[in-house]
Amino acid sequence: MPKYLCLQRALPGGGQDDRKPSPTQMQEMYAKFNEWREKFRSNLTDIGGRLGAGRLVTTQPAPDGPLVEVKELVGGYMIVTAANMEEAIAVARECPGLVRPGSGVEVIEIHVP
């Protein structure tokens, strides 16, 4: 079955809500996340996570100046196994907290040679 890379991305002009949830809200979010994870267990190849620091590797000297860090554009990732793009989108769309105001998920098919 095909695999899909799901990237959580900030949307242009999409004001993020940086308020931290209350402990009760956190418990509710984890419960919903666990339900989602159980429902799509067979589709979740790599549950992914948030991105941290990285470095650019090139054959040339790295360019000077401020570079856009991927973690500023991409909040996190996961890899989904699905029959088709529509099924992969359905898995991503139902993930609690993944699709929210100010962000979206880009679903990209992974081609394996």
C-alpha positions as CSV (number, residue, x, y, z in Angstrom):
1,M,0.0,0.0,0.0
2,P,1.2,3.5,-0.7
3,K,2.7,5.7,2.1
4,Y,2.0,9.4,2.6
5,L,4.0,12.1,4.4
6,C,1.8,14.4,6.4
7,L,3.3,17.7,7.2
8,Q,1.7,20.1,9.7
9,R,2.2,23.5,8.3
10,A,1.6,27.1,9.4
11,L,-0.7,28.8,6.9
12,P,0.2,32.3,5.6
13,G,-1.5,34.9,7.7
14,G,-3.0,32.2,9.9
15,G,-2.7,33.6,13.4
16,Q,-1.8,30.8,15.8
17,D,-3.3,30.6,19.2
18,D,-0.3,30.3,21.6
19,R,-2.3,29.9,24.8
20,K,-1.5,26.8,26.7
21,P,-4.5,24.4,27.4
22,S,-5.6,23.8,30.9
23,P,-4.9,20.4,32.6
24,T,-8.5,19.3,31.9
25,Q,-8.2,20.4,28.3
26,M,-4.9,18.4,28.0
27,Q,-6.6,15.3,29.4
28,E,-9.4,15.7,26.8
29,M,-7.0,16.2,24.0
30,Y,-5.0,13.1,25.0
31,A,-8.1,11.0,25.2
32,K,-9.2,12.1,21.7
33,F,-5.7,11.5,20.4
34,N,-5.7,8.0,21.8
35,E,-9.1,7.2,20.3
36,W,-7.8,8.5,16.9
37,R,-4.6,6.4,17.2
38,E,-6.6,3.3,18.0
39,K,-9.1,3.9,15.2
40,F,-6.3,4.3,12.6
41,R,-3.7,1.9,14.1
42,S,-3.3,0.0,10.8
43,N,-2.6,3.3,8.9
44,L,-0.1,4.9,11.2
45,T,3.4,3.8,10.0
46,D,5.3,6.5,11.9
47,I,3.3,8.7,14.3
48,G,6.1,11.3,13.8
49,G,6.5,14.3,16.0
50,R,7.6,17.9,16.3
51,L,10.7,19.0,14.6
52,G,13.8,20.2,16.4
53,A,17.1,21.8,15.3
54,G,18.7,20.9,12.0
55,R,21.6,21.7,9.7
56,L,21.8,22.2,6.0
57,V,24.1,19.7,4.3
58,T,25.4,20.7,0.8
59,T,28.3,20.0,-1.5
60,Q,29.1,23.7,-1.4
61,P,29.8,25.9,1.6
62,A,26.6,26.8,3.4
63,P,25.2,30.2,2.3
64,D,25.6,33.1,4.7
65,G,22.7,34.9,6.2
66,P,19.6,34.0,7.9
67,L,18.0,30.9,6.5
68,V,14.4,29.9,7.0
69,E,14.4,27.0,9.4
70,V,12.1,24.1,8.4
71,K,10.6,24.0,11.9
72,E,9.3,27.6,11.3
73,L,7.3,26.3,8.3
74,V,6.6,22.7,9.4
75,G,5.3,22.0,12.9
76,G,5.5,18.2,12.7
77,Y,5.1,15.1,10.6
78,M,3.7,11.6,10.4
79,I,3.8,8.8,7.8
80,V,0.5,7.2,6.9
81,T,-0.1,4.0,5.0
82,A,-3.3,4.2,3.0
83,A,-5.0,2.8,-0.1
84,N,-5.1,6.2,-1.8
85,M,-4.7,9.9,-1.2
86,E,-8.3,10.4,-0.1
87,E,-7.9,7.8,2.7
88,A,-4.6,9.4,3.8
89,I,-6.3,12.8,3.9
90,A,-9.2,11.3,6.0
91,V,-6.6,9.9,8.6
92,A,-4.9,13.3,8.8
93,R,-8.1,15.3,9.0
94,E,-9.4,13.3,11.9
95,C,-6.2,13.7,14.0
96,P,-7.1,15.9,17.0
97,G,-5.1,19.1,17.0
98,L,-3.4,18.5,13.7
99,V,-5.8,20.5,11.5
100,R,-6.6,23.7,13.5
101,P,-7.0,27.4,12.9
102,G,-3.8,28.9,11.5
103,S,-2.4,25.5,10.4
104,G,-3.1,22.7,8.0
105,V,-1.7,19.4,6.9
106,E,0.0,18.8,3.5
107,V,-0.4,15.2,2.5
108,I,2.3,14.0,0.0
109,E,2.5,10.6,-1.6
110,I,5.9,8.9,-1.0
111,H,7.3,7.3,-4.2
112,V,9.6,4.4,-3.5
113,P,11.9,3.3,-6.4
